[in-house]
Amino acid sequence: MASNAANLNAVRETMDVLFEISRILNTGLDMETLSICVRLCEQGINPEALSSVIKELRKATEALKLFRIQLWLRPLWA
């Protein structure tokens, strides 16, 4: 039981350190997203490919936000 608690504590410490590094590097990842990324990398996903996907998703999200703003600002009679 103590081994499980020690292991859980080590995982938490590791995630805290990774999150601090992520914050210093201004990645914009929250703890949950960072945790998912770590698990994906542990499963063999290429970190560079994962990074590219995250960047593309952010670009697509931003483009969608801009599109919605443009629709909202467009006059009804145009």
Distance bins in CASP14 RR format, pairs under 12 A and 6 or more apart:
PFRMAT RR
TARGET T0000
AUTHOR 0000-0000-0000
RMODE 2
METHOD distances of the structure
MODEL  1
1 7 0 0 0 0 0 1 0 0 0 0 0
1 8 0 0 0 0 0 1 0 0 0 0 0
2 8 0 0 0 0 0 1 0 0 0 0 0
2 9 0 0 0 0 0 1 0 0 0 0 0
3 9 0 0 0 0 0 1 0 0 0 0 0
3 10 0 0 0 0 0 1 0 0 0 0 0
4 10 0 0 0 0 0 1 0 0 0 0 0
4 11 0 0 0 0 0 1 0 0 0 0 0
5 11 0 0 0 0 0 1 0 0 0 0 0
5 12 0 0 0 0 0 1 0 0 0 0 0
6 12 0 0 0 0 0 1 0 0 0 0 0
6 13 0 0 0 0 0 1 0 0 0 0 0
7 13 0 0 0 0 0 1 0 0 0 0 0
7 14 0 0 0 0 0 1 0 0 0 0 0
8 14 0 0 0 0 0 1 0 0 0 0 0
8 15 0 0 0 0 0 1 0 0 0 0 0
9 15 0 0 0 0 0 1 0 0 0 0 0
9 16 0 0 0 0 0 1 0 0 0 0 0
10 16 0 0 0 0 0 1 0 0 0 0 0
10 17 0 0 0 0 0 1 0 0 0 0 0
11 17 0 0 0 0 0 1 0 0 0 0 0
11 18 0 0 0 0 0 1 0 0 0 0 0
11 35 0 0 0 0 1 0 0 0 0 0 0
11 38 0 0 0 0 1 0 0 0 0 0 0
11 39 0 0 0 0 0 1 0 0 0 0 0
11 42 0 0 0 0 0 1 0 0 0 0 0
12 18 0 0 0 0 0 1 0 0 0 0 0
12 19 0 0 0 0 0 1 0 0 0 0 0
12 31 0 0 0 0 0 1 0 0 0 0 0
12 35 0 0 0 0 0 1 0 0 0 0 0
13 19 0 0 0 0 0 1 0 0 0 0 0
13 20 0 0 0 0 0 1 0 0 0 0 0
14 20 0 0 0 0 0 1 0 0 0 0 0
14 21 0 0 0 0 0 1 0 0 0 0 0
14 34 0 0 0 0 0 1 0 0 0 0 0
14 35 0 0 0 0 0 1 0 0 0 0 0
14 38 0 0 0 0 1 0 0 0 0 0 0
14 42 0 0 0 0 0 1 0 0 0 0 0
15 21 0 0 0 0 0 1 0 0 0 0 0
15 22 0 0 0 0 1 0 0 0 0 0 0
15 29 0 0 0 0 0 1 0 0 0 0 0
15 30 0 0 0 0 0 1 0 0 0 0 0
15 31 1 0 0 1 0 0 0 0 0 0 0
15 32 0 0 0 0 0 1 0 0 0 0 0
15 33 0 0 0 0 0 1 0 0 0 0 0
15 34 1 0 0 1 0 0 0 0 0 0 0
15 35 1 0 0 1 0 0 0 0 0 0 0
15 36 0 0 0 0 0 1 0 0 0 0 0
15 37 0 0 0 0 0 1 0 0 0 0 0
15 38 1 0 0 1 0 0 0 0 0 0 0
15 39 0 0 0 0 0 1 0 0 0 0 0
16 22 0 0 0 0 0 1 0 0 0 0 0
16 23 0 0 0 0 0 1 0 0 0 0 0
16 31 0 0 0 0 1 0 0 0 0 0 0
16 34 0 0 0 0 0 1 0 0 0 0 0
16 35 0 0 0 0 0 1 0 0 0 0 0
17 23 0 0 0 0 0 1 0 0 0 0 0
17 24 0 0 0 0 0 1 0 0 0 0 0
17 31 0 0 0 0 0 1 0 0 0 0 0
17 34 0 0 0 0 0 1 0 0 0 0 0
17 38 0 0 0 0 0 1 0 0 0 0 0
18 24 0 0 0 0 0 1 0 0 0 0 0
18 25 0 0 0 0 0 1 0 0 0 0 0
18 27 0 0 0 0 0 1 0 0 0 0 0
18 29 0 0 0 0 1 0 0 0 0 0 0
18 31 0 0 0 0 1 0 0 0 0 0 0
18 33 0 0 0 0 0 1 0 0 0 0 0
18 34 1 0 0 1 0 0 0 0 0 0 0
18 35 0 0 0 0 1 0 0 0 0 0 0
18 37 0 0 0 0 1 0 0 0 0 0 0
18 38 1 0 0 1 0 0 0 0 0 0 0
18 39 0 0 0 0 0 1 0 0 0 0 0
18 41 0 0 0 0 0 1 0 0 0 0 0
19 25 0 0 0 0 0 1 0 0 0 0 0
19 27 0 0 0 0 1 0 0 0 0 0 0
19 28 0 0 0 0 0 1 0 0 0 0 0
19 29 1 0 0 1 0 0 0 0 0 0 0
19 30 0 0 0 0 1 0 0 0 0 0 0
19 31 1 0 1 0 0 0 0 0 0 0 0
19 32 0 0 0 0 0 1 0 0 0 0 0
19 33 0 0 0 0 0 1 0 0 0 0 0
19 34 1 0 1 0 0 0 0 0 0 0 0
19 35 0 0 0 0 1 0 0 0 0 0 0
19 37 0 0 0 0 0 1 0 0 0 0 0
19 38 0 0 0 0 1 0 0 0 0 0 0
20 27 0 0 0 0 0 1 0 0 0 0 0
20 29 0 0 0 0 0 1 0 0 0 0 0
20 31 0 0 0 0 0 1 0 0 0 0 0
20 34 0 0 0 0 0 1 0 0 0 0 0
21 27 0 0 0 0 1 0 0 0 0 0 0
21 29 0 0 0 0 0 1 0 0 0 0 0
21 34 0 0 0 0 1 0 0 0 0 0 0
21 38 0 0 0 0 0 1 0 0 0 0 0
22 28 1 0 0 1 0 0 0 0 0 0 0
22 29 1 0 1 0 0 0 0 0 0 0 0
22 30 0 0 0 0 1 0 0 0 0 0 0
22 31 0 0 0 0 1 0 0 0 0 0 0
22 32 0 0 0 0 0 1 0 0 0 0 0
22 33 0 0 0 0 1 0 0 0 0 0 0
22 34 1 0 1 0 0 0 0 0 0 0 0
22 35 0 0 0 0 0 1 0 0 0 0 0
22 37 0 0 0 0 1 0 0 0 0 0 0
22 38 0 0 0 0 0 1 0 0 0 0 0
22 51 0 0 0 0 0 1 0 0 0 0 0
22 54 0 0 0 0 0 1 0 0 0 0 0
23 29 0 0 0 0 1 0 0 0 0 0 0
23 30 0 0 0 0 1 0 0 0 0 0 0
23 31 0 0 0 0 1 0 0 0 0 0 0
23 34 0 0 0 0 1 0 0 0 0 0 0
25 34 0 0 0 0 0 1 0 0 0 0 0
25 51 0 0 0 0 0 1 0 0 0 0 0
27 33 0 0 0 0 1 0 0 0 0 0 0
27 34 1 0 0 1 0 0 0 0 0 0 0
27 37 0 0 0 0 1 0 0 0 0 0 0
27 50 0 0 0 0 0 1 0 0 0 0 0
27 51 0 0 0 0 1 0 0 0 0 0 0
27 54 0 0 0 0 1 0 0 0 0 0 0
27 55 0 0 0 0 0 1 0 0 0 0 0
27 58 0 0 0 0 0 1 0 0 0 0 0
28 34 0 0 0 0 1 0 0 0 0 0 0
28 37 0 0 0 0 0 1 0 0 0 0 0
28 54 0 0 0 0 1 0 0 0 0 0 0
28 55 0 0 0 0 0 1 0 0 0 0 0
28 58 0 0 0 0 1 0 0 0 0 0 0
29 35 0 0 0 0 1 0 0 0 0 0 0
29 36 0 0 0 0 1 0 0 0 0 0 0
29 37 1 0 0 1 0 0 0 0 0 0 0
29 38 0 0 0 0 0 1 0 0 0 0 0
29 50 0 0 0 0 0 1 0 0 0 0 0
29 51 0 0 0 0 0 1 0 0 0 0 0
29 54 1 0 0 1 0 0 0 0 0 0 0
29 55 0 0 0 0 0 1 0 0 0 0 0
29 57 0 0 0 0 0 1 0 0 0 0 0
29 58 0 0 0 0 0 1 0 0 0 0 0
30 36 0 0 0 0 1 0 0 0 0 0 0
30 37 0 0 0 0 0 1 0 0 0 0 0
31 37 0 0 0 0 0 1 0 0 0 0 0
31 38 0 0 0 0 0 1 0 0 0 0 0
32 38 0 0 0 0 0 1 0 0 0 0 0
32 39 0 0 0 0 0 1 0 0 0 0 0
33 39 0 0 0 0 0 1 0 0 0 0 0
33 40 0 0 0 0 0 1 0 0 0 0 0
33 50 0 0 0 0 0 1 0 0 0 0 0
33 53 0 0 0 0 0 1 0 0 0 0 0
33 54 0 0 0 0 1 0 0 0 0 0 0
33 57 0 0 0 0 0 1 0 0 0 0 0
33 58 0 0 0 0 0 1 0 0 0 0 0
34 40 0 0 0 0 0 1 0 0 0 0 0
34 41 0 0 0 0 0 1 0 0 0 0 0
34 50 0 0 0 0 0 1 0 0 0 0 0
34 54 0 0 0 0 0 1 0 0 0 0 0
35 41 0 0 0 0 0 1 0 0 0 0 0
35 42 0 0 0 0 0 1 0 0 0 0 0
36 42 0 0 0 0 0 1 0 0 0 0 0
36 43 0 0 0 0 0 1 0 0 0 0 0
36 45 0 0 0 0 0 1 0 0 0 0 0
36 50 0 0 0 0 1 0 0 0 0 0 0
36 53 0 0 0 0 0 1 0 0 0 0 0
36 54 0 0 0 0 0 1 0 0 0 0 0
37 43 0 0 0 0 0 1 0 0 0 0 0
37 44 0 0 0 0 0 1 0 0 0 0 0
37 45 0 0 0 0 1 0 0 0 0 0 0
37 46 0 0 0 0 0 1 0 0 0 0 0
37 47 1 0 0 1 0 0 0 0 0 0 0
37 48 0 0 0 0 0 1 0 0 0 0 0
37 49 0 0 0 0 0 1 0 0 0 0 0
37 50 1 0 1 0 0 0 0 0 0 0 0
37 51 0 0 0 0 1 0 0 0 0 0 0
37 53 0 0 0 0 1 0 0 0 0 0 0
37 54 1 0 0 1 0 0 0 0 0 0 0
38 44 0 0 0 0 0 1 0 0 0 0 0
38 45 0 0 0 0 0 1 0 0 0 0 0
38 47 0 0 0 0 1 0 0 0 0 0 0
38 50 0 0 0 0 0 1 0 0 0 0 0
39 45 0 0 0 0 1 0 0 0 0 0 0
39 50 0 0 0 0 0 1 0 0 0 0 0
40 46 0 0 0 0 1 0 0 0 0 0 0
40 47 0 0 0 0 1 0 0 0 0 0 0
40 49 0 0 0 0 1 0 0 0 0 0 0
40 50 1 0 1 0 0 0 0 0 0 0 0
40 51 0 0 0 0 0 1 0 0 0 0 0
40 53 0 0 0 0 1 0 0 0 0 0 0
40 54 0 0 0 0 0 1 0 0 0 0 0
41 47 1 0 1 0 0 0 0 0 0 0 0
41 48 0 0 0 0 0 1 0 0 0 0 0
41 49 0 0 0 0 0 1 0 0 0 0 0
41 50 1 0 0 1 0 0 0 0 0 0 0
41 51 0 0 0 0 0 1 0 0 0 0 0
42 50 0 0 0 0 0 1 0 0 0 0 0
43 50 0 0 0 0 0 1 0 0 0 0 0
44 50 0 0 0 0 1 0 0 0 0 0 0
45 51 0 0 0 0 0 1 0 0 0 0 0
45 52 0 0 0 0 0 1 0 0 0 0 0
45 53 0 0 0 0 1 0 0 0 0 0 0
45 54 0 0 0 0 0 1 0 0 0 0 0
46 52 0 0 0 0 1 0 0 0 0 0 0
46 53 0 0 0 0 1 0 0 0 0 0 0
47 53 0 0 0 0 0 1 0 0 0 0 0
47 54 0 0 0 0 0 1 0 0 0 0 0
48 54 0 0 0 0 0 1 0 0 0 0 0
48 55 0 0 0 0 0 1 0 0 0 0 0
49 55 0 0 0 0 0 1 0 0 0 0 0
49 56 0 0 0 0 0 1 0 0 0 0 0
50 56 0 0 0 0 0 1 0 0 0 0 0
50 57 0 0 0 0 0 1 0 0 0 0 0
51 57 0 0 0 0 0 1 0 0 0 0 0
51 58 0 0 0 0 0 1 0 0 0 0 0
52 58 0 0 0 0 0 1 0 0 0 0 0
52 59 0 0 0 0 0 1 0 0 0 0 0
53 59 0 0 0 0 0 1 0 0 0 0 0
53 60 0 0 0 0 0 1 0 0 0 0 0
54 60 0 0 0 0 0 1 0 0 0 0 0
54 61 0 0 0 0 0 1 0 0 0 0 0
55 61 0 0 0 0 0 1 0 0 0 0 0
55 62 0 0 0 0 0 1 0 0 0 0 0
56 62 0 0 0 0 0 1 0 0 0 0 0
56 63 0 0 0 0 0 1 0 0 0 0 0
57 63 0 0 0 0 0 1 0 0 0 0 0
57 64 0 0 0 0 0 1 0 0 0 0 0
58 64 0 0 0 0 0 1 0 0 0 0 0
58 65 0 0 0 0 0 1 0 0 0 0 0
59 65 0 0 0 0 0 1 0 0 0 0 0
59 66 0 0 0 0 0 1 0 0 0 0 0
60 66 0 0 0 0 0 1 0 0 0 0 0
60 67 0 0 0 0 0 1 0 0 0 0 0
61 67 0 0 0 0 0 1 0 0 0 0 0
61 68 0 0 0 0 0 1 0 0 0 0 0
62 68 0 0 0 0 0 1 0 0 0 0 0
62 69 0 0 0 0 0 1 0 0 0 0 0
63 69 0 0 0 0 0 1 0 0 0 0 0
63 70 0 0 0 0 0 1 0 0 0 0 0
64 70 0 0 0 0 0 1 0 0 0 0 0
64 71 0 0 0 0 0 1 0 0 0 0 0
65 71 0 0 0 0 0 1 0 0 0 0 0
65 72 0 0 0 0 0 1 0 0 0 0 0
66 72 0 0 0 0 0 1 0 0 0 0 0
66 73 0 0 0 0 0 1 0 0 0 0 0
67 73 0 0 0 0 0 1 0 0 0 0 0
67 74 0 0 0 0 0 1 0 0 0 0 0
68 74 0 0 0 0 0 1 0 0 0 0 0
70 78 0 0 0 0 0 1 0 0 0 0 0
71 78 0 0 0 0 0 1 0 0 0 0 0
END
